[in-house]
Amino acid sequence: MLDAIAAEEWIRKHVEPTGAIETTHDRPWATVMRVPVAGGFTWFKACAQVQAFEPRLTAELYTRWPDRVTEVLAVDETRRWLLLRDAGVAVGELGNPPEAWLEALPSYAEMQKGEMANALDHIGHGVPDLRMAALPAGYERLLASQVPLARDEIKRLRDNAPRFIELCAALAEVGIQESVQHDDLHMANLYSDRGKLRVLDWGDSSIAHPFFSLVVTFRFLEEVNHLAPDDPWFRRLRDAYLEPWGSGLEESFELAIRVGWFAHAIAWTRQRDALPLEARPDFDRAFALVLRRAVAQTVE
């Protein structure tokens, strides 16, 4: 439970509110408050324990990549608090144009490449470890979890376990080092402000194969923009993202997206386990969609 009085006192140490501080989101994993200030707003975020790593990770990324991520005004790592400058307008409010992703993805890839050197430090400070070597055990945790799937779908996941291990080994052989992987890289977490694009909300992140990030990006372009799986935009976005990584990685990217759907489902089990029982039914409705996209990857 957030101590709102203490939070407001902390906020006022760093900015001067010009009006009432309002709670805009109160979720099991985070509480967000809007703080009016001269010229606009700042945003306060209190993370639940399951996302305790987010304040430090966000601050570290902002220190090294101030033009690409949320601008951090203050952080309290112990209390899991963040104070962030307003980042503009979510690209979702602009219709989630693929053109925005065409611009954002290469710089996001460059940031991932740069963060490879800090991957172990991030893990040491609580960022979930979903590196290739950890995924088979993660898959076993997924199979042992209570998942909102039909019996035949669960069987498909179980039968796929040996093949999943093979796919992980094949992807590891490509030799792309693990890095920060946002894992919620969609239209509500990419913001535009006077032509500058910034990635927000790092609470679902892990250290994993970097290409996994586009699982969510592509999913939202399919479901929100109604792009067909063979739409030319997906190839353009893939190529723009891969450009910083080098040539000849198209097949590896497709393999990473396939493995990435399972990694994404594994990450959701961690979030689900941290929820109170009464919050799980709503969570499971969305979780079932993610799981079924993973089940679809079991077909050769």
Buried (B, 14 or more C-beta within 10 A) or exposed (E): EBEEEEBBEBBEEEBEBEEEBEBEEEEBBBBBBBBBBEEEBBBBBBBBEBBBBBBBBBBBBBEEBEEBBBBBBBBEBEBBBBBBBBBBEBBBEEEBBBEBBBBBBBBBBBBBBBBBEBBEEBBEBBBBBBBBEBBBEBBEEBBEBEBBBEEEBBEBBEEBBEEBEEBBEEBBEBEBBBBBBBBBBBBBBBBBEEEEBBBBBBBBBBBBBBBBBBBBBBBBBBEEBEBEEEBEBBEBBBBBBBBBBEEEBEEBBEBBBBBBBBBBBBBBBBBBEBBEEEBBEEBBEEBBEBBBBBBEBBEE
